[in-house]
Amino acid sequence: MTDHTAALNTSAPAAAAPSAAPPAVPLAPKREIFGWAMYDFANQAYTLLIITVIFGDLFTRVIVGDAPDYRLGNLLWSLCIALSCLAVALVNPVCGAIMDYTATRKRFLFVTYVLTVTGTALLYFVEPGWIAFAMLLIIVTNFAFALGEGFIASFLTDLGPRESLGWISGLGWGLGYIGGLVATAFSVAWLGEVSLENYDTVRWVGPFTAAFVLLGCLPTFFWLRERGRARVLPAGESVLHLGFRRLRETWSEMQQFRDLRRLLLSIFFSMAGIAIIVSFAFIYGAQVIGWDDDVRALMFVIVQFNAAVGAIGFGVLQSRIGSRLTYLLSQGLWVVAILAIWLTPEVAALGREHLGTDWQAQHVFLVAGCLAGLSLGSAQSAGRALVGLLTPAGKSAEFFGLWGTAAKLAAVFGMIGLGLLQLFFGLADAILFCLALFAISMLIVAGVDERRGMAAADAWQARGD
C-alpha cells in the first residue's frame, strides 16, 4: 500500500488482506491516458451547450415559450432529462455485464458516440413550437451521451495502479471542463443570444456541438486499448440472456462490497443534486437572477475554469489525503455553493441597503458560480476515482454500470423532484432541494471505510471469482 493510505479513514477494522494480493496494474502509456481523457474533453461540449447553457434555455424560453414564469417549459425539460436517465439506468448494468464478458467496451462506446453526434446535429431542424420533436431528440442524445459516460469510466481501472486513479480521473474531468470552455467560447462568440429573434443563428448549437464531439473523440478510438479476455458464450445462451444472468450474479455479489454499496448510495444523492445544477443553473440565471448576456457569457468561463481547477486540484489532493475524505470535502463545498446561489438576491440587496454598494444580483451570482464550478469538478472526479478504488479487476464495466445506474436514477429523482417543487414554490426556492441532497450524501459517505473496501476488492480478485 502506498504512503497516502496513512491518511485514509479507519473508522472500522480493515478486512484481512488476502493471502495472495493481486498484482498492481501498471501505468498505461501517456498517449493512451490522454486518449481516454479526450473523451471527457469532447463530450463536455454536449453537457454544457445542449443541457446546461444554450439549448436548455432555448427549449424553455423559445421552443415551449410559456412566459412569464416558464413553468411548463421547465417541467417538460425535467421530464426529458429524467426519461433519458431512466433508460440509461435500465440498460447500463446489462451492457456492463455483456462488455466484461465479451471484452467489447470499445465497440459499445463507439455506438453511443455515433448516436450522440447524429442526434445532436439533428437539433438544427427543431422549430419554435416543435416541442415533441425537440423532446425526442434530447431524450435520445442524452441517453446515448450518458451511456457513453459509464462506458468510458469503466476503462479507468485499466490505466494505472490505485494510487494513480485520482489524478487520472482528475485529468479527464479537468480536460473535460477545458473542452467545455473552448466549445463555449466559440459558440458564444458565434451564436449570440438565446432569443426568438436570433433563432436562425442560435439553432446552429446542435451541429456545432456534434462536430466538436465528432472530432474531439477521435484520439480515444485511435489510442485507447480494449483490455480483458473475450469469452465464448455458453451453448444455447444469447448475449442478452448472458447480460441479465451476469447482472443477477453481480447484484448478489454486491453483498461482499458493503463500502462500495454505501458509496453508490451517497453518489445517488450527490448526482441528483448535480443533475439539477447542470440542467437548471443557466435557466436559473435567466429566470430568477435575470442576468444580461455578457454576464451569462462570463459565467460560462468562470464555471468551466473553476471546474477544471477543482477536478485537477482535488485529483492531486486525493492522492495525498485519500479518496473518501476528498469526496466528503467536495460534498461540503456543494452545500456552501447552493446556499450562495439561493442567497444571491438577498446578498445583493443587503449590499445596496447597508454598505452603499451598487451590487447587482447577477454579479453576486458570479461568486456563487465560482463555488459551484469548484464543487462540480471535484465531486465528479473524486466519486469516479473512489468507485475505481473499490472495484476489482474483471468487474469494472459491471460495477461502473452500477455507478452509472445510481447516477442516472439519481437524475430521474432529482429532475422530477425539482420539476414538481418549482411548480408549487417557483424555481428560486425549489433550488434548496439540492442542499438537502448534498447534506444526505455527506452523512452516508461518512460511514465508508476506504481501506476495508479495497481489501474486499482484493479478496474477490484473489479468489478468482
C-alpha positions as CSV (number, residue, x, y, z in Angstrom):
1,M,0.0,0.0,0.0
2,T,1.3,3.5,-0.8
3,D,2.1,6.3,1.6
4,H,-1.2,8.0,1.2
5,T,-3.1,5.2,2.9
6,A,-2.0,6.5,6.3
7,A,-4.5,9.3,5.9
8,L,-7.4,7.1,4.9
9,N,-10.4,6.6,7.0
10,T,-10.1,3.8,9.7
11,S,-13.4,4.1,11.4
12,A,-13.9,0.4,11.2
13,P,-11.4,-2.5,11.3
14,A,-9.9,-3.3,7.9
15,A,-10.7,-6.6,6.4
16,A,-7.9,-9.2,6.5
17,A,-5.6,-9.0,3.5
18,P,-5.9,-11.8,1.0
19,S,-3.1,-14.4,1.1
20,A,-2.1,-13.5,-2.4
21,A,-2.7,-9.9,-3.3
22,P,-3.4,-9.3,-7.0
23,P,-0.6,-7.6,-8.9
24,A,-0.7,-3.8,-9.3
25,V,-2.0,-2.5,-12.6
26,P,0.9,-0.8,-14.5
27,L,0.6,2.8,-15.5
28,A,-0.7,2.9,-19.1
29,P,1.3,4.9,-21.8
30,K,0.8,8.6,-21.7
31,R,-0.8,8.6,-25.1
32,E,-3.4,6.1,-24.0
33,I,-4.3,8.1,-20.9
34,F,-4.5,11.2,-23.0
35,G,-6.8,9.5,-25.5
36,W,-9.0,8.3,-22.6
37,A,-9.2,11.8,-21.2
38,M,-10.0,13.3,-24.6
39,Y,-13.4,11.6,-24.5
40,D,-14.2,13.8,-21.5
41,F,-12.8,16.8,-23.3
42,A,-15.1,16.3,-26.3
43,N,-18.3,15.2,-24.5
44,Q,-18.3,18.2,-22.1
45,A,-19.4,20.3,-25.1
46,Y,-22.7,18.3,-25.1
47,T,-23.3,18.7,-21.4
48,L,-22.5,22.4,-21.5
49,L,-24.0,23.6,-24.7
50,I,-27.0,21.3,-25.0
51,I,-28.1,20.5,-21.5
52,T,-26.7,23.4,-19.4
53,V,-26.2,26.6,-21.2
54,I,-27.8,27.1,-24.6
55,F,-30.3,24.5,-25.7
56,G,-32.0,24.0,-22.3
57,D,-32.6,27.8,-22.1
58,L,-33.7,27.8,-25.8
59,F,-36.1,24.9,-25.1
60,T,-37.8,26.5,-22.1
61,R,-38.0,30.1,-23.3
62,V,-38.4,29.8,-27.1
63,I,-39.4,26.3,-28.2
64,V,-42.0,26.0,-25.4
65,G,-42.1,29.7,-24.5
66,D,-44.7,29.8,-21.8
67,A,-43.8,33.2,-20.4
68,P,-43.6,34.8,-17.9
69,D,-42.5,32.0,-15.5
70,Y,-41.9,29.2,-18.0
71,R,-43.1,26.5,-15.5
72,L,-44.4,24.2,-18.3
73,G,-41.1,24.5,-20.2
74,N,-39.1,23.8,-17.0
75,L,-41.3,20.7,-16.3
76,L,-41.0,19.3,-19.8
77,W,-37.2,19.9,-19.7
78,S,-37.1,18.0,-16.4
79,L,-39.1,15.1,-18.0
80,C,-36.7,14.9,-20.9
81,I,-33.7,14.5,-18.7
82,A,-35.5,12.2,-16.3
83,L,-36.7,9.8,-19.1
84,S,-33.3,9.6,-20.8
85,C,-31.6,8.9,-17.4
86,L,-34.2,6.3,-16.5
87,A,-33.5,4.5,-19.8
88,V,-29.8,4.6,-19.0
89,A,-30.4,3.2,-15.5
90,L,-32.2,0.2,-17.0
91,V,-29.8,-0.5,-19.8
92,N,-26.4,0.3,-18.4
93,P,-25.9,-2.6,-16.0
94,V,-26.8,-5.2,-18.6
95,C,-24.5,-3.6,-21.1
96,G,-21.7,-3.6,-18.5
97,A,-22.2,-7.3,-17.8
98,I,-22.0,-8.1,-21.6
99,M,-19.0,-5.9,-22.1
100,D,-17.0,-7.5,-19.3
101,Y,-17.7,-11.0,-20.6
102,T,-17.1,-10.3,-24.3
103,A,-14.4,-7.6,-24.0
104,T,-16.4,-5.2,-26.2
105,R,-16.4,-2.0,-24.3
106,K,-14.9,0.0,-27.1
107,R,-17.5,-1.2,-29.6
108,F,-20.3,-0.2,-27.2
109,L,-18.7,3.1,-26.7
110,F,-18.5,3.8,-30.4
111,V,-22.2,3.1,-30.8
112,T,-23.1,5.7,-28.2
113,Y,-20.7,8.2,-29.8
114,V,-22.4,7.8,-33.2
115,L,-25.9,8.2,-31.7
116,T,-24.8,11.3,-29.7
117,V,-23.2,13.0,-32.8
118,T,-26.1,12.2,-35.1
119,G,-29.0,13.2,-32.8
120,T,-27.3,16.4,-31.7
121,A,-26.7,17.5,-35.3
122,L,-30.5,17.0,-36.0
123,L,-31.4,19.6,-33.3
124,Y,-30.8,22.2,-36.0
125,F,-34.1,21.2,-37.6
126,V,-36.2,21.9,-34.5
127,E,-38.5,24.9,-34.9
128,P,-40.2,27.0,-32.2
129,G,-43.3,25.1,-31.0
130,W,-42.0,21.7,-32.2
131,I,-42.0,20.5,-28.6
132,A,-42.4,16.8,-29.2
133,F,-39.6,16.6,-31.8
134,A,-37.2,18.6,-29.5
135,M,-38.0,16.3,-26.6
136,L,-37.4,13.2,-28.6
137,L,-34.0,14.3,-29.8
138,I,-33.0,15.4,-26.3
139,I,-34.1,12.1,-24.8
140,V,-32.2,10.1,-27.4
141,T,-29.0,12.1,-27.4
142,N,-28.8,12.4,-23.6
143,F,-29.4,8.6,-23.3
144,A,-26.5,7.9,-25.7
145,F,-24.3,10.5,-24.1
146,A,-24.9,9.2,-20.5
147,L,-24.4,5.6,-21.6
148,G,-21.0,6.7,-23.0
149,E,-20.1,8.3,-19.7
150,G,-20.4,5.0,-18.0
151,F,-18.6,3.0,-20.7
152,I,-15.6,5.4,-20.8
153,A,-15.4,5.4,-17.0
154,S,-15.0,1.6,-17.0
155,F,-11.6,1.9,-18.7
156,L,-10.3,3.9,-15.7
157,T,-9.1,0.9,-13.7
158,D,-7.0,-0.3,-16.7
159,L,-5.0,2.9,-16.9
160,G,-2.9,2.6,-13.7
161,P,-2.4,1.5,-10.1
162,R,-4.8,2.6,-7.4
163,E,-2.6,5.5,-6.2
164,S,-2.8,7.0,-9.7
165,L,-6.6,6.8,-10.3
166,G,-7.2,10.1,-8.5
167,W,-5.0,12.2,-10.8
168,I,-6.0,10.2,-13.9
169,S,-9.7,10.8,-13.2
170,G,-9.0,14.4,-12.4
171,L,-7.1,14.8,-15.6
172,G,-10.2,13.5,-17.5
173,W,-12.6,15.8,-15.8
174,G,-10.2,18.7,-16.0
175,L,-9.7,18.3,-19.7
176,G,-13.5,18.0,-20.0
177,Y,-14.0,21.4,-18.5
178,I,-11.3,22.9,-20.6
179,G,-13.1,21.4,-23.7
180,G,-16.3,22.8,-22.5
181,L,-14.6,26.2,-22.1
182,V,-13.2,26.1,-25.6
183,A,-16.6,25.0,-27.1
184,T,-18.5,27.6,-25.2
185,A,-16.1,30.4,-26.1
186,F,-16.6,29.7,-29.8
187,S,-20.3,29.2,-29.6
188,V,-21.0,32.4,-27.5
189,A,-18.9,34.4,-29.9
190,W,-20.6,32.9,-32.9
191,L,-24.2,32.1,-31.9
192,G,-25.1,35.1,-29.9
193,E,-28.1,35.4,-27.5
194,V,-30.8,32.9,-26.8
195,S,-33.9,34.5,-28.2
196,L,-36.6,34.1,-30.9
197,E,-35.2,37.0,-32.9
198,N,-31.8,35.2,-33.0
199,Y,-33.2,31.7,-33.5
200,D,-31.9,31.2,-37.0
201,T,-28.3,31.6,-35.7
202,V,-28.6,30.0,-32.3
203,R,-30.1,26.8,-33.7
204,W,-26.6,26.0,-35.0
205,V,-25.7,25.0,-31.5
206,G,-26.7,21.4,-32.5
207,P,-24.4,20.9,-35.5
208,F,-21.6,22.8,-33.8
209,T,-21.7,20.6,-30.7
210,A,-22.0,17.5,-32.9
211,A,-18.8,18.5,-34.9
212,F,-16.9,19.2,-31.7
213,V,-17.8,15.8,-30.2
214,L,-17.1,14.0,-33.5
215,L,-13.5,15.4,-33.8
216,G,-12.6,15.5,-30.1
217,C,-13.3,11.8,-29.5
218,L,-11.0,10.6,-32.4
219,P,-7.9,10.2,-30.1
220,T,-10.0,8.0,-27.8
221,F,-10.8,5.5,-30.6
222,F,-7.2,5.6,-32.0
223,W,-5.3,5.1,-28.8
224,L,-7.5,3.6,-26.0
225,R,-6.9,-0.2,-25.8
226,E,-9.5,-2.8,-25.2
227,R,-8.2,-5.0,-22.3
228,G,-9.7,-8.1,-20.9
229,R,-10.3,-11.6,-22.3
230,A,-13.3,-12.3,-24.5
231,R,-15.0,-15.5,-23.5
232,V,-17.1,-17.7,-25.7
233,L,-20.9,-17.7,-24.9
234,P,-22.2,-20.9,-23.4
235,A,-24.0,-23.2,-25.8
236,G,-27.6,-22.0,-26.3
237,E,-27.2,-18.7,-24.5
238,S,-27.8,-15.3,-26.1
239,V,-25.9,-12.2,-25.4
240,L,-28.9,-10.6,-23.8
241,H,-29.6,-13.6,-21.6
242,L,-26.0,-13.6,-20.6
243,G,-26.2,-9.9,-19.6
244,F,-29.2,-10.4,-17.3
245,R,-27.6,-13.5,-15.8
246,R,-24.4,-11.7,-15.1
247,L,-26.3,-8.8,-13.7
248,R,-28.1,-11.1,-11.2
249,E,-24.8,-12.5,-10.2
250,T,-23.2,-9.1,-9.7
251,W,-26.2,-7.9,-7.6
252,S,-25.8,-10.9,-5.3
253,E,-22.0,-10.4,-5.1
254,M,-22.5,-6.8,-4.0
255,Q,-23.1,-8.2,-0.5
256,Q,-19.3,-8.6,-0.4
257,F,-18.7,-4.9,-1.1
258,R,-20.5,-3.1,1.6
259,D,-18.4,0.1,1.4
260,L,-19.0,0.2,-2.4
261,R,-22.7,-0.2,-1.8
262,R,-22.7,2.7,0.7
263,L,-20.7,4.8,-1.7
264,L,-23.1,4.2,-4.5
265,L,-26.0,5.3,-2.3
266,S,-24.1,8.5,-1.4
267,I,-23.4,9.1,-5.1
268,F,-27.2,8.7,-5.8
269,F,-28.0,11.7,-3.7
270,S,-25.0,13.7,-4.8
271,M,-25.7,13.1,-8.5
272,A,-29.3,14.0,-8.0
273,G,-28.2,17.4,-6.9
274,I,-25.5,17.7,-9.6
275,A,-28.1,16.8,-12.3
276,I,-30.3,19.6,-11.2
277,I,-27.5,22.2,-11.2
278,V,-26.2,21.1,-14.6
279,S,-29.7,21.2,-16.1
280,F,-31.0,24.3,-14.4
281,A,-28.1,26.6,-13.4
282,F,-28.3,28.8,-16.5
283,I,-32.1,28.6,-16.7
284,Y,-32.0,29.8,-13.0
285,G,-29.7,32.7,-14.1
286,A,-32.1,33.7,-16.9
287,Q,-35.4,33.3,-15.0
288,V,-34.5,34.1,-11.3
289,I,-31.4,36.3,-11.5
290,G,-32.3,38.0,-14.8
291,W,-28.8,38.3,-16.0
292,D,-27.5,40.1,-19.1
293,D,-25.9,38.3,-22.0
294,D,-22.4,39.5,-21.1
295,V,-22.8,38.2,-17.5
296,R,-24.1,34.9,-18.8
297,A,-21.0,34.6,-21.1
298,L,-18.7,35.4,-18.2
299,M,-20.4,32.8,-16.1
300,F,-19.6,30.2,-18.8
301,V,-15.9,31.0,-18.4
302,I,-16.0,31.1,-14.6
303,V,-17.8,27.8,-14.1
304,Q,-15.6,25.9,-16.6
305,F,-12.3,27.3,-15.4
306,N,-13.1,26.6,-11.7
307,A,-14.5,23.1,-12.5
308,A,-11.2,22.3,-14.3
309,V,-9.2,23.6,-11.3
310,G,-11.5,21.6,-8.9
311,A,-11.1,18.4,-10.9
312,I,-7.4,18.5,-11.3
313,G,-6.6,20.1,-7.9
314,F,-8.8,17.6,-5.9
315,G,-7.4,14.8,-8.0
316,V,-3.9,15.6,-6.7
317,L,-5.3,16.2,-3.2
318,Q,-6.9,12.7,-3.4
319,S,-3.5,11.1,-3.8
320,R,-2.4,12.8,-0.5
321,I,-5.4,12.5,1.8
322,G,-7.4,9.6,0.3
323,S,-10.4,9.4,-2.0
324,R,-13.1,9.2,0.7
325,L,-12.0,12.4,2.5
326,T,-11.6,14.2,-0.8
327,Y,-15.1,13.2,-1.9
328,L,-16.5,14.2,1.5
329,L,-14.9,17.7,1.2
330,S,-16.5,18.1,-2.2
331,Q,-19.9,17.4,-0.9
332,G,-19.5,20.0,1.8
333,L,-18.3,22.5,-0.8
334,W,-21.6,21.9,-2.7
335,V,-23.6,22.7,0.4
336,V,-21.9,26.1,0.6
337,A,-22.4,26.7,-3.2
338,I,-26.1,26.0,-3.0
339,L,-26.5,28.4,-0.1
340,A,-24.6,31.1,-2.1
341,I,-26.9,30.5,-5.1
342,W,-30.1,30.8,-3.0
343,L,-29.0,33.8,-1.1
344,T,-27.7,35.8,-4.1
345,P,-30.6,38.3,-4.4
346,E,-30.6,38.9,-0.6
347,V,-26.8,39.4,-0.5
348,A,-27.1,41.9,-3.4
349,A,-29.9,43.8,-1.6
350,L,-28.0,43.9,1.7
351,G,-25.0,45.3,0.0
352,R,-27.1,48.1,-1.5
353,E,-29.0,48.9,1.7
354,H,-26.3,48.7,4.3
355,L,-23.0,49.0,2.5
356,G,-23.9,51.6,0.0
357,T,-22.7,49.4,-2.9
358,D,-24.1,49.1,-6.4
359,W,-24.2,45.3,-6.3
360,Q,-26.5,43.6,-8.8
361,A,-27.7,40.1,-8.2
362,Q,-26.2,38.9,-11.5
363,H,-22.7,40.0,-10.3
364,V,-23.1,38.4,-6.9
365,F,-24.3,35.3,-8.7
366,L,-20.8,35.0,-10.3
367,V,-19.3,34.4,-6.9
368,A,-21.8,31.5,-6.4
369,G,-20.7,30.3,-9.9
370,C,-17.0,30.1,-8.7
371,L,-18.1,27.8,-5.8
372,A,-20.4,25.7,-8.0
373,G,-17.6,25.2,-10.5
374,L,-15.1,24.0,-7.9
375,S,-17.8,21.7,-6.5
376,L,-18.7,20.3,-9.9
377,G,-15.2,19.3,-10.9
378,S,-14.1,18.0,-7.5
379,A,-17.2,15.9,-6.7
380,Q,-17.5,14.1,-10.0
381,S,-13.7,13.4,-10.3
382,A,-13.4,12.1,-6.7
383,G,-16.6,10.0,-6.9
384,R,-15.5,8.2,-10.1
385,A,-12.0,7.6,-8.7
386,L,-13.3,6.2,-5.4
387,V,-15.5,3.7,-7.3
388,G,-12.4,2.6,-9.2
389,L,-10.5,2.1,-6.0
390,L,-13.3,-0.2,-4.6
391,T,-13.8,-2.2,-7.9
392,P,-11.9,-5.5,-8.5
393,A,-10.3,-6.1,-11.9
394,G,-12.6,-8.0,-14.3
395,K,-15.7,-6.4,-12.9
396,S,-15.0,-2.8,-14.0
397,A,-17.7,-2.5,-16.7
398,E,-20.3,-4.1,-14.4
399,F,-19.5,-2.1,-11.3
400,F,-19.2,1.2,-13.3
401,G,-22.5,0.2,-14.8
402,L,-24.0,0.2,-11.3
403,W,-22.3,3.6,-10.8
404,G,-23.9,4.8,-13.9
405,T,-27.3,3.4,-12.9
406,A,-27.0,5.1,-9.5
407,A,-26.1,8.4,-11.2
408,K,-29.0,8.2,-13.7
409,L,-31.6,7.1,-11.3
410,A,-30.5,10.0,-9.2
411,A,-31.0,12.3,-12.1
412,V,-34.5,11.0,-12.6
413,F,-35.3,11.5,-8.9
414,G,-33.7,15.0,-8.8
415,M,-35.2,16.3,-12.0
416,I,-38.7,15.1,-11.2
417,G,-38.4,16.4,-7.7
418,L,-37.3,19.8,-8.8
419,G,-39.8,19.9,-11.6
420,L,-42.7,19.3,-9.2
421,L,-41.3,21.6,-6.4
422,Q,-40.8,24.6,-8.8
423,L,-44.5,24.2,-10.0
424,F,-45.6,24.9,-6.4
425,F,-42.9,27.1,-5.0
426,G,-41.1,28.6,-8.0
427,L,-37.6,27.9,-9.2
428,A,-35.9,30.3,-6.7
429,D,-36.9,28.3,-3.6
430,A,-37.0,24.9,-5.2
431,I,-33.2,25.0,-5.5
432,L,-32.9,24.4,-1.8
433,F,-33.9,20.8,-2.6
434,C,-30.2,20.4,-3.8
435,L,-28.9,21.5,-0.4
436,A,-30.8,18.6,1.3
437,L,-29.5,16.1,-1.3
438,F,-25.8,17.0,-0.7
439,A,-26.2,17.0,3.0
440,I,-27.7,13.5,2.9
441,S,-24.8,12.4,0.6
442,M,-22.3,13.6,3.2
443,L,-23.9,11.7,6.0
444,I,-23.9,8.5,4.0
445,V,-20.3,8.6,2.8
446,A,-19.1,9.3,6.3
447,G,-19.5,5.6,7.0
448,V,-17.4,4.4,4.1
449,D,-14.1,2.7,5.1
450,E,-11.7,3.1,2.1
451,R,-9.1,0.5,3.2
452,R,-11.8,-2.1,4.0
453,G,-13.4,-1.5,0.6
454,M,-10.1,-2.0,-1.2
455,A,-9.4,-5.2,0.8
456,A,-12.8,-6.6,-0.2
457,A,-11.9,-5.9,-3.9
458,D,-8.5,-7.6,-3.5
459,A,-10.1,-10.6,-1.7
460,W,-12.6,-11.1,-4.5
461,Q,-9.9,-10.9,-7.2
462,A,-7.5,-13.2,-5.3
463,R,-10.2,-15.9,-5.2
464,G,-10.5,-15.6,-9.0
465,D,-14.3,-15.2,-8.8
